[in-house]
């Protein structure tokens, strides 16, 4: 694959970075969102609670259900966002989308408790 990374973004402070709450969650279920050719509804366990996270990844995988049971990273301190009548309570933190690549999950190298913070 021929890939050239884009330039690095401007420098931020450590305080800016510490405002983002990225946590490990286990994807419990994956469902299609009615009326959308892109959105999937993920039910994600964060240990002490579950959240609904909407992700625009329906067309990126032949079988979206293949990510059920996998751990991944999620941004959990974004305001809830309503899309097609569904509320998303966070964002899947994937790798590749911003560069026009087929995204892959950002995953821990081994099993770790749901709700564990990144950083």
N, C-alpha and C positions, 0 to 999 in steps of 0.2 A: 504494500500500500504506500502510495506517495503522499505524504502529509507534511505540511509546513506549519508549525505552530504560529499563531498570531502573536503580536507583541504583548508583553506583560502589561497589565493594567497599572494605572498610577498607584503609588505607594499609599497605604492606609495605616492608621495607627492600630496598635494592639487593642486599644479600647473599642475601635470600630468592629474589629473581628470578634471580640468577646460578646458583642450584642447579638450575634447569630447563634441560636440554640439548635444545634444539629445532634440528633439522637438516633440510636439504633432501634429499629422496630422490626417485628416479624410480620410479613404479609400473610394474613390469615385467609383472605379470599379476594378474588378478582372477578368483577362483573362488568359487563358492557353498560354504558350509560345510554338509555333510550334516546333516540334522536341525534346521536353524535357518531360520526365516523372516526373520531380520534380519542375521545375520553373513555377511560376506564375508572371504575370506582374500586379503590383498594380499601379493605378493612385491615387496619394495622394495629398490632398489639405493642404497647409501650410499657408493658409490665404491670403497672398499676391501673391502666386504662386503655381503651381502644379508641381509635379515631378513624374517620373517613377521610381519605386523601384521594383527590381526583388527579389523574395523570393522563396527559395527552399522548399515550403510547400504544393505542390500539393497532395502528398500522405498522408499528416497528417490530412486531413479533408475530410469527406465524401462529403460535399458540400462547396467548397472553397468560393462560392459567399456569404455565411452566414456572412462574415466579412465586406461586403460592407456596408457603412454608419457608421461603428464603428471607434472610435478614438483609436489610438495606439501611441506608442513611436517609434521614428526613429532616427538613427544616420545620420545627414545630412552633416557632413563635411569630408566625405571620398572622395577620388578621384573617378570620374566616372569609372565604370567598364563595359566592353563589354562582354556579354555572349550570345552565339547563335544569334549573329547579333543584339541584343538589348543592349541598354545602361542603366545601373542601376545607379541612382543618389543618392544613400544612402543605408541604411540597416535597415530592420525591427528589432527592439529591442525586441525580444521575451524572454520567460522564459521557461526553461526546456531542450532545445535542447542540450546544452553543457553537460547535465547529462544523456543523452540518453532517456529522457522522451518525450512524445508527447508534443510539444511546445504549449503554450498558449500565447495570446497577453498580453503585458504589457500595461494596460489601466489606464487612469485617473479615479478616483472614481466617478466624475460627469463631465458633459459637461464643457469644457474649450475652450477658443479661439484657433483655429488652429495656429500653429507657436509658441505657448508658450514653453519656454525653461524648461527642467527638471534640477533640481539641486539647 
